[in-house]
């Protein structure tokens, strides 16, 4: 297999027993801290807010590191979803007649009264 991949057998065994790099070692500690603090805050915090929270706790970590580890852990902050409309028009219902023939200009005050019912989310 080593011959096929193009490196020596000695290099394979050296890589096998090599210790993890410093970044990999600190990442394991940071992962635990990120996950714990994220869960303690109702799983709502995104990378920016989690970084601010950790720095307030005097835990030194870069924001890009928090974002990278959150991606690895597959955790994300709460996201605003699409607006949900609870009213749906009935296509089969009889529409009221158009009494102004789509002409919304009035000849004098108090001659033409219109109303518009618009859906407003609250």
GIWOCOR-V820801 format. One record per residue. N is the residue number from 1. RES is the residue in one small letter. PSI is psi in degrees with one decimal (NA if undefined). BURIAL is I if it has 9 or more other C-alpha atoms within 8 Angstrom, else O. Layout:
# GIWOCOR-V820801
n res psi burial
N RES PSI BURIAL
N RES PSI BURIAL
This chain:
# GIWOCOR-V820801
n res psi burial
1 x -40.4 O
2 x -40.4 I
3 x -40.9 O
4 x -40.5 O
5 x -17.6 O
6 x 29.4 O
7 x 163.8 O
8 x 162.0 O
9 x -35.2 O
10 x -39.8 O
11 x -37.2 O
12 x -48.9 I
13 x -30.3 O
14 x -41.0 O
15 x -30.4 O
16 x -36.6 O
17 x -2.3 O
18 x 141.7 O
19 x 158.3 O
20 x 150.2 O
21 x 168.4 O
22 x -38.4 O
23 x -41.9 O
24 x -36.9 O
25 x -44.4 I
26 x -30.4 O
27 x -37.3 I
28 x -40.6 O
29 x -44.2 O
30 x -35.7 I
31 x -44.7 I
32 x -44.8 O
33 x -44.3 O
34 x -48.2 I
35 x -43.6 I
36 x -47.6 O
37 x -36.0 I
38 x -43.6 I
39 x -35.1 O
40 x -24.1 O
41 x 37.6 O
42 x 26.8 O
43 x 33.3 I
44 x -24.7 I
45 x 135.4 I
46 x -173.2 I
47 x -43.8 I
48 x -45.8 I
49 x -37.2 O
50 x -38.5 I
51 x -44.1 I
52 x -41.7 O
53 x -44.4 O
54 x -36.9 I
55 x -32.7 I
56 x -29.4 O
57 x 4.8 O
58 x 37.9 O
59 x 107.6 O
60 x 115.2 O
61 x 144.4 I
62 x 151.4 O
63 x -37.1 I
64 x -31.2 O
65 x -41.6 O
66 x -44.7 I
67 x -42.8 I
68 x -43.3 O
69 x -33.4 I
70 x -36.6 I
71 x -41.9 I
72 x -42.7 O
73 x -7.1 O
74 x 47.1 O
75 x 148.3 O
76 x 162.0 I
77 x 171.3 I
78 x 139.9 O
79 x 141.6 O
80 x 132.8 O
81 x -176.0 O
82 x 156.0 O
83 x 137.8 O
84 x 118.0 O
85 x 126.3 O
86 x -11.4 O
87 x 135.9 O
88 x 129.2 O
89 x 143.4 O
90 x 112.1 O
91 x -25.2 O
92 x -10.7 O
93 x 151.9 O
94 x 126.7 O
95 x 143.7 O
96 x 153.4 O
97 x 149.2 O
98 x 96.1 O
99 x -21.9 O
100 x 2.1 O
101 x 39.7 O
102 x 18.8 O
103 x 108.0 O
104 x 18.8 O
105 x 136.0 O
106 x 144.1 O
107 x -28.8 O
108 x 164.7 O
109 x 146.7 O
110 x 27.7 O
111 x -28.5 O
112 x 119.8 O
113 x 131.2 O
114 x 158.1 O
115 x 144.8 O
116 x 122.5 O
117 x 110.1 O
118 x 138.1 O
119 x 122.8 O
120 x 123.9 O
121 x 141.1 O
122 x NA O
